[in-house]
Amino acid sequence: MSSHSDDSGDDDDETASPADKSELHCTIQSLSLKLDDLSTCNDLIAKHGAALQRSLSELDGLKIPYESSEKLKAVNERATLFRITSNAMINACRDFLELAETHSRKWQRALQYEQEQRIHLEETIEQLAKQHNSLERAFRSAPGRATNPTKSFSEGDLLTPKGEDSEEDEDTEYFDAMEDSTSFITVITEAKEDRKAEGGTTGPVDWTSSDNVLDGASLVPKGPPKVKRRVRIPDKPNYSLNLWSIMKNCIGRELSKIPMPVNFNEPLSMLQRLTEDLEYHHLLDKAVHCTSSVEQMCLVAAFSVSSYSTTVHRIAKPFNPMLGETFELDRLDDMGLRSLCEQVSHHPPSAAHYVFSKHGWSLWQEITISSKFRGKYLSIMPLGAIHLEFQASGNHYVWRKSTSTVHNIIVGKLWIDQTGDIEIVNHKTQDRCQLKFLPYSYFSKEVARKVTGVVSDSQGKAHYVLSGSWDEQMECAKIVQSSPSSPSSDGKQKTVYQTLPAKLLWKKYPLPENAENMYYFSELALTLNEHEEGVAPTDSRLRPDQRLMEKGHWDEANTEKQRLEEKQRLSRRRRLEACSRGCGTEEEKEADVYMPLWFEKRLDPLTGETACMYKGGYWEAKERQDWHMCPNIF
């Protein structure tokens, strides 16, 4: 009772798990056995006490010397006191036994009531979740709701209207809306027709000939790979875990600093998830051949949106990489690229990434993941700039990722949403693309997961309108004329864009068969953790806890995960102890001591930020199979 009262402050609302109930039953059973032992001891004390008393009485009747008689009398008195004390203890134990038996029946009734209440609560929550999903499906299929994705092109907003989301109270903190973005309306016109624009006349517009690079940008056939790669992994085991029992103590905390069981993970690391952004690399291969920078911007924008398509069902958390962990993707033969990631910081978790493509482009980034659990939802905020450069044209694009939000942490089906704005800037030509990820709302007339955008040149003239959804496809339409609309009731004006018919830029690949039992991995994701020879000893494929989880051995994976985390903490303590500097925080000291192996800190001239950039040497070391410089992290 004492230990229960000590812990009851935060656990009043938490239902007992099956393990807790089993432990309580074992405790009651053990107490009953101990009470039986106590009763047996009671009988033995009474029996042996009476025998001792008889023996002393017999000795008292014998004729013995006076001195011995006095000693025997003293022993007899002590034995009498012991018998009285024992009887008092026996009576107290008997009272305790009767009281314990009485309260034991009360405990059994209370436990039974608690079990019934828990079952009732689970049934109620399940019913609420079913009603919630039924209501959502009913609303989506209600008459008058837009169901045709092409209709989303008729009107777009780069700003979220006020009152659109019923949960705009504290959720707005992660939307990062651009105040100077302009709302717009698009009107589709014919492909070849003379148009008069304000201030001048445009000649005949030939959508097909002038933008033939964009034709079939998304229709890239996936030929048979030169190396046969796996197409499935072991099915995900059905392990139940009380999410709220862990998450309720994490509200407002940085999740990267909280030890979590692998039950919340998927068998990939964050480095591998970063590499997944390259699944639709063919968009960049196509963009290499664009002679128009605004055309190229359309494909770059589609590529930036495509990186979110794998997240729609992926609500599990990737493994936090160990400090110094790496992941390579050497796919020059089939994908035409080489990619390398390295975990360059542990607190805050930060990964550096560099990609080289033989088709004429390179991409690099340093992404720091900041995640907060806010009670109703989990927000994941990737910090850091993404750079993309085309060697032939010298066009250099920079953008940042949007915020991801996981909803229904406590009750209902988990679902993920992408919100906020992305601005892509070509620093050579000053072309810009402003993308808006509209937050999902049950009461919005917009298509779910909608993305809209406008591509404009350095003078601010809009050339293309982008529209689609981040989980399905993106389209672009060429603008032939723009004009302001009539002021609305609130005095705001929207720009009206007359466009040619839209063209498909990107369409998501279908998921593999049985994907729902394989963590909803895409074809590329299924191959990322496949064992390969010749990789660095720090490669994520060699991480033991992640491999055990993939095989379905979750208990062993949890044990191995704790071992690796303790090993990493020990290495960190040793680095800090070896640091001779006495100033600054521990994170600052660690940053001074730890040096990444394949990347180095440099000042980014475009963003003004210090970021880790690839310094070379990895692929040469792989060719020589010389990994002596790699730390032992696993």
N, C-alpha and C positions, 0 to 999 in steps of 0.2 A: 504493500500500500504506500509505503514511503517513497519507493522508487517511482511508482506510478504518478504520485502527486508532483514529483520534481519535474517530470517531463510533460505534464498535462497542459502547460501554458500555451504551447503552440500547436498541440495535436488534438484539440477538442473536436475539430471539424473533420479530422482524418479518420476514415473507417479502417478497421483492423484488417490486415492482409491475412490470407490463409496461413502463412507462416506464423504470424502472431497468434492466431487462434490455436494452432497446433502446439505452440509453445505454452500457451495458457493451460491447455488440457494436460500436457506433460507435467506442468508445475503442480496442478491440483492432484494428479495421480501420485507424484512424488511426496507431496504433503500427506496424503492418506497413508502411504507406506511408512512414512516417518512416525505418524501417529500410532500406527500399529506397533512399530518397534518400541515406542515410548510406553505403550500399554504392557508389552511383554516385560520390559525393564521394571515396570511398576510391580508386576507379579513376582519377579525374581527378588526384588528388594524386600518385599513383604515376607517371602519365604525364607530367605537367608537371614533376615533380621530376627525373625522369630526363632530360628535355629540357634543363632548367636546368643539370644537372650536365655534360652534353655540351658545352653552349655555353661554360661556364666552362673546361672542359678545352681547348677549341679556342683560347680567348683566352690560356690559359697557354702555348701553344706558339708564339705570335707574338713577334717581336722588338720589344719596347717599352722605353721608358726605365726606369731602375732605380726611380724614385719611383712610377711607375704600376704597376710589377711588384709592389711591396710592397702597394699598395692592392688589387690584383687577388688577391694571395695571401690577404689578410685576408677578402675577399669570398668566396673559394673555401672557406675554413675555416668561415665562418658558414653557407654553403650546405650544407656537409657536416653540420654540427650540426643544421640544420633538417631535412635528409633523414633523419638518425638519429631525431630526435624524431618526425617524421611517421610513420616506419615503426613506431615504438613505439606511437603513437596508433592507427595502422591495425591493428596486431595486437590491441590492446586492444578496438577496435571489432569486430573479427572474432570475438574471444572472446565479447563481449557479444551479438553477433548470434546466435551458436550457442546461447548460454545462453537468450536470449529466445525463440528458436524452440522450444527444448526445453520451457521453462516455458509457452509459449503453448499447447502441446498439453495440458499439465496443467490450465491454466485452462479450456480448452474442456471437458475432461472434468468438472472441478469444476462448471462452469456447467450442463452437461447434467444432472449428478446433482442439483444444487439445483433445477432446473426440474422434474425427476421427483418430488422430495420435496415440492415445493410443490403440484403437481397431486394427489399422493397425500393431502396434508393437507387440501386443499380438498374432495376426495371424502369423506374421513373425517368432516369437520365437517358436510358436507351430509347424509351418512347419519345422523349423530347427531341432527341437527335433524329429519329425517324420522321417526326412531324416537321422538323426543321428542313430536312432534305425534301420531303414531299411538298412543302410550301414553296421551296426554291424551284423544284421541277414544274410545279403548277404555274408559277409566275412566268417562268421562261417560255412555257408553251401557251400562255394566255394570248387571246386574239389581240392584234394591234401591236404586238412586240416585234421589233425588227429582227428577222431571222436570216436575211440574206446578207452575207458579208460584204457584197459589193455596195450595198446601200450605205455602208459606213463612209463611202467616199463622198456622199452628198453634202455632208456637213462635218467639219472638224473643229476642235477647240484646242488651242495650245494653253489655255488656262482652264482649270476646273471650276465650274460655276459654284457659287456659294449655295450651300444647302443640298448639294448633290448627294453627299454621303451622310447617312444618318448617324455615323460615328465620327464626326468631324471634331469632337472635343479635344482629345489629346493626340489623336492619330495625325493631325496636320503637322506635327513637328518634323516629320520625315519626308514631306512632299517636295520641299525645295523648289517651289514654283517660280518661274521667271516673271517678274512684274512687267517687263517690257515686251513680252511675247504678245502677238496679235492673233485674235480670233479670225477664222476665215470660213468661207463657204465655197464649195467647188460646184461648177456647172459643166457637165460634159458636152462637148461640141463635136462636130464632124472632123475627120482627119485632114481633109484637104479643103480649106475654105478660107477665103481672104477675110481678115479681121482688121477692124479699125481700133486701134488702141488710143488711149488719151494722149494727146500731144504728138501723134504720128500714126503712120499706117504700117502694118506688118505685111510682108509678102506671103505668098502661099507657103503653108507649113506642111512638110512631108514627114510625118511621124516615123514612117517605116524606114526611109533611106537615111535620115539624119541621125537616128538613134539605133542603128542596127546592132551596135555592140550590146545594147540592153536586151535585144531579142533572145529569148531562151536562156537568160542568165541563170534561171533556176532549174532549167531542164538539162542538167548534166547527168548523163547515164553513168551509173556506178558499175564499171566493168569488173570482171573477176580479179581479185587481188593476186599478185605474183607469189605472195607467201600466204599459205592457208592459215587463217587465224580462227580462234574459237568463236562460236556463235551462242554459247550458253554458259552459265555458271550454276553451281548447286542452288536449288530453290531455297528461299529464305525460310528459316524455321519459324514456327508459330509460338513464340515466347511472349507471354503476357507480362506487363510491367506497369506499376502504378506511376504514371507520369507526374501527376500532381504531387505525390508524396516527395518527389525530388525537386520539382520546379518551384514549389511554394517557398522554398528557402533561397531561391535564386533571383527574386524580384529585384530589379534595379542593378544587378551585379553583372560584371563582364563574364560572359559564359566561357571564354577561353581560360579563365582561372578557376573553373569549377570542375573537379573530376567527375566525369560522366561514364556510366557503363556503356559497353558497345551496343546495348539494346537500342540506343538512340542513333546509332551510326549506320552508314552504308559502307561496304568494303572497298572504299576508295579514299585516298587522302585529298586534302585541299589542293595539293600540287596537281593531282590527276584531274580534279574538277576544273582547275584553271586551263589545263591542256584541252579539256573538252570544248572550250570556246572555238577550237580550230575545226570542229566537225564540218562546217560549211566553208572551208578554205577556198573552195572553187570560186566563190564570189570575188575574192581578192585576186585569184588567178585571172578571172575575167576582167577585173578592173584594170589590170596592167595594160590591156590593149585599148583602153579608152583614150581618145584624143582630146575630149572635152573634160575639163576638171569638174564641172557640175554633174556630168554623167557619172564620172568616177565616184563623186560624193554619194550618189544614190546607192551604188553597190556597197560602199563602205558603211553607209547607214544601215542597209539591210544586214550586213555582216554583224554590226554591233547589236542589232535586235535579235539575230538568230542565236546568239550565245545564251539567251534566256529560255529558249524553247525546251531545253532538257530539264528545266526546273519545275514544270507545271505539276508533275506527279512526284517530284523528288523532295519530299518533306524530311527525309532522314539527314542527319548531320555527317559530313565527311570527317575523317580522322584529322585531328590537329597534327601537322607534321612535327617531327622532332627537329630540334635545332641542327642544321647541317644536312638534313634529309634532302635528297634530290629526286627528280623524276625526268627521264629522258623519253622522247618519242622520236625514234630514228626511222622515218618513213619516206625517205627520198624516192624509193622505187615506186610506191603506189600513190602517195599524197604529195610528193615533191617537196617535202619540208623536213627540217630537223628542229626539234623543240627541246628546251632545257629549262627546268624549274629548280630553284633552291630555296629552302627555308632560311632566311637571313636574320630573322629575329624571332624570339619566342614570346616575349612580353613587351609590346603588343605583338601578336603573331603577324609576321610579314613575309611574303614570298616574292622573289624576283623571277622573271620569266623572259626568255629570249627565244625568238623563232626566226629561222632563216629559210626562205623558199627559193628554190632554184628557178622559179618563174619570174623573179625580179622584185620581190618585196620582203621586208623584214618588219617584225613586230616585237616590241618590248614593253614591259610594265613592271612596276613594283606595287603590289596590292597588299594593304593592311586591312584585315577584317575586324571590324568593330561590331559586336552583337550585344543587344540588351534584351532581357526578358522584362516585359512591362505588365505582366498580369494577364491581360486579355490577348496579347499577341507577342510575337518575337520579331524584333527588327534586326536585319543584317545589313550593315552599311559598309560596302567596300570603299576604301579610301586610297587614292592614288590615281595618277594619269596613265592612260594607255597610248602608246605611240605606234604609228604605222607609217612606214616610208616606202615609196616606190622609187627604185633606183633610177630608172630611165628618165622619168619626168621630174624627179626631185620633190614631188608633192609629199608633204609631211602632215599627217592628220593626228590630232590629239583629242581625246575625249575621256570622260569618267563614267563609271558605272552608276546605275540607279540603285535605289533602296529596295531590298526584298523583305517581305513581311509574311510571316507564318501565322495564320489565324486559327481560332478554335483550339487553343492550347489545352483548355480545361474540359470543355464539353463540345461534342459534335465531331464531325469529320474534319481533320486537318486539311487546310488548303493554303496555297501560296499566291501572293500577288506581287507585282512589280509596280512601283509608283515613282513619280518624280519626273524630272527633265534631264535630258542629255543634250549637250551642245557639242557638236563635232566641228572643229576648226581646221581648215587647211592653211597652215602657216606660211605656205609659199604664195598662194593666190588670195588668201583671206576669204575664200568661200566658206559659207557656214551652213550647217544643218541643225535645226532645232527640233528635237523629238520630244513628244509628250506622252508619257505612259499614264493613261487614265486609271485612277483607282476604281476597283470593281465595287459596284453598289447594287443591291437587290432592286432598288427603285429607279435606277437609271435606264433610259431608253437606249443607251449606247450598247454596242456589241461588247461582250465580256472580253477583258484583257486587250482593249483597243490601244493602238499606237497611231498617232498622227504626227506629221512633220512637214516642214517646208525647207527646200534647198534654195539658197540665195547666193548671189555673187558678192564681190567686195563692195559693190555700190549699193547693196541692199535689195537689188531686183530679184524677185522670186522667179525660179525657173522650173521647179518641179514640186509637186505635192505628193507626199508619201502617206500611205494609210495601210492598215492591216491589224494583225494581232500578234503579240509576241510569242504565242504558242502555236501558230499555224502558218502564216504567210505574210509577206509584205508586197505591196504594189506601188508603182509610181505612175504619175500622170504628168505630161508636159503642159506647162501653163502657156496659153497663147494670148491671154489678155487678163488684166486685173483692174478692178474698179471698186470704190467704196460702196457699201450698201447704205440703205436708208437708216437713220438713227433709230435704235430701239427705244422702248419706253423708258429705260434708265439712261438714255443719252449716249450709249456706246454704239460704235460702228464696227461692222465686220467687213473684212476685205473679201470681195467676190472674185474667185479665180475661175476663168473659163479654161477648161483643160481638154486635151485630146483623150480618147479612151485609155483606161489604165492598162499597164503592162505588169505582168507578174515578175517580181525580182527574185523572190525566194519563197520556197515552200518546204515545210518540215518533212523529213523522211518518216515513214511509218515506223512504229516501234517493232522490235522483233517479236516473234511468237512467244507466248508465255512471259512477256515482260513484267506483268503484274506480280509474278512470283520471283522475279530477279531484280527487285528494287527499281523497276521501271527504267533499267539501263537501256541506252541506245546501242546501236551496233558498234559504234566506236568505244563507248564506255565499257562494253563487255570485253574488249581486247586490252584495255589499259593496264589491268593488273595481271595479265597473262605473263607467265614466267618467260624470261628471255635470257640468253647467255650473253656474257660480256659486258653487262651493265655495271655501273659503279657499285661498290658494297654499301653505299648509302641510299641506293634507289628504293623507292616506295614499294616496289614489287617484292623486296626482300624483308619487309617489315613483318615480324612474326605474328603479332596480334591481329593485324589486318588480314593476313593469310588464313589464320585460324577461323576468323569470323566468316570469311568467304566460304570456307569448307563446312560451316554450320556448327563449329565447336565454340559456342559463345562463352561457356563457363571458362574454358581454358584461355580464350581470348581475353576475358576480363582479368584473369590472373596475370597473363603476359603483359597486358596494358599497364597494370600497376607496377610491374617490375621495370618496364621501360621508363615510366614516368619517374620512379624513384631513382633510376640510373641518371636520368637527365637532371634531376634536382641536385644529385651529388656532384655532377660535373659543373653545374652552375655555381655551387658553393665553392668548389675548388678554384674556379675562375675568379670569383669575387675576392677570395682570400689572397690569390696571387696578385691582385690589382694593388699597386702601391699608392694610387691616388686616394686621398682621404676625403674628397669633396664630391658633392653630387649625390643623386639618388642611386639606388641599386641598378635601375634600368640604364641610367647614364653610364655607370661604371661598366656594366656588362657590354654596352654598345662600344665602349672604348676598348674593352679587352677582346671581344669576339670579332673575328674577321672572316667574312664569307670566303669560301674556297674558289668559286668560279665567277663571282660578281664583286664589284667594288663600288664604293660610294663616290658619286660625282654630282656636280651641280648641273641640273637640267636648265639649259639656257632659255628654253621656251616657257617653262612654268615657274622658274625661279626657285624650285624645290630641290633638295638633295635626295637623290634616288640611287638605288643599286643598279648598275648596268653591267652587262656581260663583258668580261675582260679577256675571254678566250682561253683556250687550252684544254677544254673538256674533250672534244672530239679527237684531238691529237693523242690525249692520254688513253682514250678508248682504243684507238688504233694500235697503240703500243701495249695495251693491257697493263698499264703502269698506274696502279691506284694506291701507291704507298703513302700519298699525302692525305688520303681520306680518313676521317675520324671513325672510331668504332662506336657507333651510336645504337646499334641493335644488340 
